[in-house]
């Protein structure tokens, strides 16, 4: 399955959303920070990998 880079950023937004929800429910700031960092890191990684892929613009 070939995805566009902007759709790959959705992975990061999911973890960032989980971090915000976790923070509102538990008030554990270490967990919130780690989930937000995980969201930023996975979103950036997915974006870079999909943008650099030579097959990134093809459709199935």
N, C-alpha and C positions, 0 to 999 in steps of 0.2 A: 504494500500500500504506500503510495507516494502522497505526502502531505505538503501543503504550502508552509513556508516559515511562520506566517502569522498564526496558522492553526496550531503549530507546534508550541507557540507561546501559551496556549490554553493549558498545557501541562503545568506550567509555572503558576498560572492564575488559580488552578485548583488547589495547590499546596498553600498559596498565599491566602486564599479564602478559608481554608482549614485553619490556618494560623489565626486569622481574625476571629473566627467562630470559637476556637479554643480559648483565645484570650478573653472573649466576652463571657464565656461560661466558667472558666476556672481561675482567671487572674494570675496565672503562672507565667511570669514574664520571660523566664528562661525558655520555656517551651514555645512561647509565641515567637521569640527571637529566632529560635532554631527552625521552626516551621516556615517563617518568612524567608530566612536565608536559604532554606531548601527550595522554596518556591522560586526565588530569584535565580539560584544556581541551575536548577533543572530547566527553567524557562530559557535562560541564556544559552545553556548547552544545547537544548533542542533547536533553538533558533539558528545557532551557528552551524550545527551539523546539517540542518535542512537547507540553509542558505548556501552552504559550500558544496552541497551534493551536485554532481553534474546532471543528475536526473531529476532535480528539484522542480523543473518547470513542466515535466511531462505529465500527461494524464493517462489513466488506465482505460 
